Amino acid sequence: MDILFILIPLSVVMAIVVLAGLWWAIYQGQFEDIEEESKRIMEEDQ
């Protein structure tokens, strides 16, 4: 039962870190144009 006093706050902190990372990625434009990257990979380097 004592382990819950560690695991519950730890899981809340980890969820906040994941949400903060997702928020950062969205506002930095990481998901703006995902189709362009797949096309860029298929092109030859010149």
Backbone as CSV, one residue per row, in Angstrom:
resi,resn,N_x,N_y,N_z,CA_x,CA_y,CA_z,C_x,C_y,C_z
1,MET,0.811,-1.197,0.000,0.000,0.000,0.000,0.860,1.269,0.000
2,ASP,2.016,1.190,0.646,2.892,2.363,0.704,3.448,2.726,-0.665
3,ILE,3.561,1.737,-1.541,4.110,1.999,-2.871,3.199,2.924,-3.674
4,LEU,1.903,2.928,-3.365,0.972,3.808,-4.077,1.279,5.283,-3.850
5,PHE,1.860,5.602,-2.699,2.235,6.992,-2.425,3.373,7.459,-3.321
6,ILE,4.091,6.517,-3.900,5.160,6.849,-4.843,4.654,6.746,-6.279
7,LEU,3.917,5.681,-6.584,3.518,5.413,-7.963,2.474,6.395,-8.496
8,ILE,1.536,6.798,-7.683,0.492,7.716,-8.171,1.076,9.081,-8.516
9,PRO,1.832,9.720,-7.633,2.438,11.012,-8.043,3.417,10.862,-9.210
10,LEU,4.146,9.757,-9.255,5.073,9.531,-10.362,4.332,9.411,-11.686
11,SER,3.204,8.727,-11.689,2.436,8.599,-12.928,1.827,9.934,-13.339
12,VAL,1.430,10.757,-12.382,0.899,12.081,-12.710,1.998,12.951,-13.315
13,VAL,3.179,12.895,-12.749,4.309,13.678,-13.278,4.669,13.198,-14.683
14,MET,4.684,11.891,-14.892,4.998,11.363,-16.222,3.944,11.759,-17.244
15,ALA,2.683,11.782,-16.859,1.622,12.200,-17.781,1.778,13.672,-18.133
16,ILE,2.146,14.490,-17.168,2.359,15.916,-17.426,3.535,16.115,-18.381
17,VAL,4.595,15.339,-18.210,5.763,15.441,-19.098,5.384,15.048,-20.522
18,VAL,4.614,13.975,-20.678,4.194,13.545,-22.010,3.307,14.603,-22.660
19,LEU,2.367,15.148,-21.922,1.488,16.185,-22.475,2.261,17.452,-22.823
20,ALA,3.240,17.802,-22.004,4.064,18.973,-22.305,4.881,18.752,-23.574
21,GLY,5.400,17.538,-23.764,6.142,17.229,-24.985,5.248,17.279,-26.215
22,LEU,4.042,16.770,-26.098,3.097,16.831,-27.211,2.719,18.273,-27.521
23,TRP,2.469,19.074,-26.497,2.138,20.485,-26.685,3.285,21.207,-27.380
24,TRP,4.512,20.935,-26.952,5.670,21.579,-27.569,5.776,21.194,-29.040
25,ALA,5.594,19.900,-29.352,5.716,19.433,-30.732,4.649,20.059,-31.624
26,ILE,3.449,20.186,-31.130,2.374,20.790,-31.919,2.670,22.256,-32.203
27,TYR,3.095,22.994,-31.199,3.332,24.421,-31.388,4.642,24.731,-32.092
28,GLN,5.532,23.756,-32.224,6.757,23.954,-33.000,6.565,23.576,-34.463
29,GLY,5.380,23.070,-34.824,5.091,22.759,-36.214,5.531,21.376,-36.648
30,GLN,5.716,20.461,-35.731,6.166,19.121,-36.073,5.139,18.339,-36.890
31,PHE,3.871,18.688,-36.785,2.821,17.943,-37.460,2.157,18.754,-38.569
32,GLU,2.831,19.778,-39.069,2.241,20.650,-40.072,2.043,19.948,-41.419
33,ASP,3.102,19.381,-41.973,3.028,18.786,-43.301,3.738,17.438,-43.294
34,ILE,3.041,16.408,-42.859,3.680,15.104,-42.750,3.806,14.412,-44.106
35,GLU,3.039,14.821,-45.093,3.129,14.208,-46.416,4.401,14.633,-47.148
36,GLU,4.873,15.821,-46.918,6.061,16.332,-47.600,7.302,15.515,-47.237
37,GLU,7.412,15.082,-46.003,8.575,14.302,-45.591,8.623,12.958,-46.306
38,SER,7.480,12.337,-46.515,7.487,11.056,-47.219,7.893,11.246,-48.681
39,LYS,7.541,12.360,-49.264,7.947,12.638,-50.646,9.434,12.978,-50.717
40,ARG,9.922,13.691,-49.725,11.326,14.092,-49.698,12.247,12.878,-49.573
41,ILE,11.828,11.883,-48.825,12.639,10.682,-48.652,12.801,9.940,-49.968
42,MET,11.760,9.950,-50.791,11.781,9.198,-52.047,12.594,9.898,-53.147
43,GLU,12.858,11.187,-53.002,13.634,11.906,-54.007,15.113,11.564,-53.901
44,GLU,15.806,11.651,-55.032,17.233,11.412,-55.040,17.970,12.629,-54.504
45,ASP,19.099,12.384,-53.838,19.959,13.483,-53.431,20.779,13.935,-54.629
46,GLN,20.978,15.227,-54.757,21.699,15.731,-55.918,22.987,16.334,-55.522
